Amino acid sequence: MSRITDVISADHRELQAYYDRLVDNDDPDEQTRFQNQLTWGLARHIMGEELVLFPALDRYLGPGEATQDRRQNQMIKEKLQVFQDLKASDPRFVPTLTILMDDLASHSQAEETKDLVKLENAITAEESKRLAKSFGRTKWFAPTRAHPDLPDPPYQTVVGLMAAPKDYLQDLFRKWPDPEDLPQLD
């Protein structure tokens, strides 16, 4: 069973792989498919962090420990909202994506080298596995689009769960990469 560090780091690598597929491709249809895939993955990842990781940081490392992470996630959600609504033909498409991913890379680096290291040192292996499981479950019920205007927790959970069905319904009409085209990560 995976630790919380493992599942969050795997998400970071997966999101980077979607970004690579987007910028290495000049076919607008394929870019749209991976735009939707990246948006889907990042929106769910952010909600998992906000509902599982950040409360754990505050609980085990001290109140306010996740304050900076929350601010960074809010900025990323705002940029994701702009990106998710762009057409691949828009000249702002790749620059907007690049700025978004630069912010995400900085956030991911700090999380993996500082926050998660400190958290893993403060909790048991069993608690880390429990958090990882909770993180994975949370992503299944999370919205699949950016909603930066959601209220702060705990209300975010309720509002996010109400937004998720609308996102899922709209996802039925979006273009997605073929499963065999998705990057295979170790």
Secondary structure as the mmCIF struct_conf table of DSSP 4:
data_model
#
loop_
_struct_conf.conf_type_id
_struct_conf.id
_struct_conf.beg_label_comp_id
_struct_conf.beg_label_asym_id
_struct_conf.beg_label_seq_id
_struct_conf.end_label_comp_id
_struct_conf.end_label_asym_id
_struct_conf.end_label_seq_id
HELX_RH_AL_P HELX_RH_AL_P1 ILE A 4 VAL A 23
TURN_TY1_P TURN_TY1_P1 ASP A 24 ASP A 24
HELX_RH_AL_P HELX_RH_AL_P2 PRO A 28 GLY A 48
HELX_RH_PI_P HELX_RH_PI_P1 GLU A 49 LEU A 53
HELX_RH_AL_P HELX_RH_AL_P3 PHE A 54 LEU A 61
TURN_TY1_P TURN_TY1_P2 PRO A 63 ALA A 66
HELX_RH_AL_P HELX_RH_AL_P4 THR A 67 GLN A 84
TURN_TY1_P TURN_TY1_P3 ASP A 85 ASP A 85
BEND BEND1 LEU A 86 LEU A 86
TURN_TY1_P TURN_TY1_P4 ALA A 88 SER A 89
BEND BEND2 ASP A 90 ASP A 90
TURN_TY1_P TURN_TY1_P5 PRO A 91 ARG A 92
HELX_RH_AL_P HELX_RH_AL_P5 PHE A 93 ALA A 110
HELX_RH_PI_P HELX_RH_PI_P2 GLU A 111 ASP A 115
HELX_RH_AL_P HELX_RH_AL_P6 LEU A 116 ALA A 122
BEND BEND3 ILE A 123 ILE A 123
HELX_RH_AL_P HELX_RH_AL_P7 ALA A 125 PHE A 141
BEND BEND4 ALA A 142 ALA A 142
BEND BEND5 THR A 144 ARG A 145
TURN_TY1_P TURN_TY1_P6 PRO A 148 ASP A 149
HELX_LH_PP_P HELX_LH_PP_P1 LEU A 150 PRO A 151
BEND BEND6 ASP A 152 ASP A 152
TURN_TY1_P TURN_TY1_P7 PRO A 153 PRO A 154
HELX_RH_AL_P HELX_RH_AL_P8 TYR A 155 ASP A 171
TURN_TY1_P TURN_TY1_P8 LEU A 172 PHE A 173
BEND BEND7 ARG A 174 ARG A 174
HELX_RH_3T_P HELX_RH_3T_P1 PRO A 179 ASP A 181
BEND BEND8 LEU A 182 LEU A 182
#
